[in-house]
């Protein structure tokens, strides 16, 4: 029996931090792991920027509430859920993802969480585990699922390598250059074709 | 971070085989593991009864389509999904569960599958693994989730014992007698209270 395992940002919804940076006008929140490769350093930087601007969790959530899933994502995910099981695995935080998950009809999401103070300020974050995408894939394989995985970038590669079948969706060129063995597509219809082929008995 | 792990039949939807027996008028399909304790023998018996009555998968699905989730189950599951992640783990078959999953808004379901012949007759079944409920719970724990599990009967006990917190929903008296250490409730509100207590940080 097959199960799908997918990234969230870039696949079903836009990049959350980039949108938050854009909508709050705080340029420094645009920093990503491309700018600061150590995730812990990056997150601490983001939290200190938020504290500096007196931004509470509720402020960020208000921005995220204005975001919409990527065009066609809702229908694509509906198509998936009528045919397969899917676990979405993301580095984001459950407190951020909520409004977008609601718009996607509450698919199952494995991600991280924030620590929020009494006054609503975010004062820390909790990574559930390192390399969570790959470990989730491995755990599903241990349950005798054949895992079909897809994501959009570098931080998905360990998951894609662990999976029984794997695809990239709208990947940057450096990723397709580095991993030419992973099929990629720019469209949800392309993913549907890949998924149907990978799950054909 | 917490995750919920739950049984399906008796918790969110009625017992599927009992309803199929009732609606097809085939009494012999009412047999459960209480009557034939070996699941493989029981399933082969069910499949031979279906063949005898020339019942195809589509006939069973037509019956299941008339079934509804238990009263209040939709709202309870919606309440859960707005607050937590949940994996429903069941001994049923994905081909049977579909119509009921649609009515529950497609929660994630880990279960088994059927082998269906060209003519639509069910000619076999595939157990993904033995003791799948417990193994799913253990796999989620390996992903650093704290698992809160609930189910209604004997076949849930190994899952409940493996979980970090566990409850019974509308259990038969012999189960509560045998496992008095597991809290139980007759209502979804009771489960909500248990879940809130178990997930309070």
HADDOCK unambig.tbl for C-alpha pairs under 7 A between the chains (distance, minus, plus):
assign (segid A and resid 81 and name CA) (segid B and resid 106 and name CA) 6.36 0.50 0.50
assign (segid A and resid 85 and name CA) (segid B and resid 108 and name CA) 5.92 0.50 0.50
assign (segid A and resid 85 and name CA) (segid B and resid 109 and name CA) 6.65 0.50 0.50
assign (segid A and resid 86 and name CA) (segid B and resid 108 and name CA) 6.97 0.50 0.50
assign (segid A and resid 106 and name CA) (segid B and resid 81 and name CA) 6.36 0.50 0.50
assign (segid A and resid 107 and name CA) (segid B and resid 107 and name CA) 6.95 0.50 0.50
assign (segid A and resid 108 and name CA) (segid B and resid 85 and name CA) 5.93 0.50 0.50
assign (segid A and resid 108 and name CA) (segid B and resid 86 and name CA) 6.98 0.50 0.50
assign (segid A and resid 108 and name CA) (segid B and resid 108 and name CA) 6.48 0.50 0.50
assign (segid A and resid 109 and name CA) (segid B and resid 85 and name CA) 6.67 0.50 0.50
assign (segid A and resid 128 and name CA) (segid B and resid 144 and name CA) 6.03 0.50 0.50
assign (segid A and resid 129 and name CA) (segid B and resid 144 and name CA) 6.73 0.50 0.50
assign (segid A and resid 135 and name CA) (segid B and resid 143 and name CA) 6.97 0.50 0.50
assign (segid A and resid 136 and name CA) (segid B and resid 143 and name CA) 6.76 0.50 0.50
assign (segid A and resid 139 and name CA) (segid B and resid 139 and name CA) 5.59 0.50 0.50
assign (segid A and resid 143 and name CA) (segid B and resid 135 and name CA) 6.97 0.50 0.50
assign (segid A and resid 143 and name CA) (segid B and resid 136 and name CA) 6.76 0.50 0.50
assign (segid A and resid 144 and name CA) (segid B and resid 128 and name CA) 6.04 0.50 0.50
assign (segid A and resid 144 and name CA) (segid B and resid 129 and name CA) 6.72 0.50 0.50
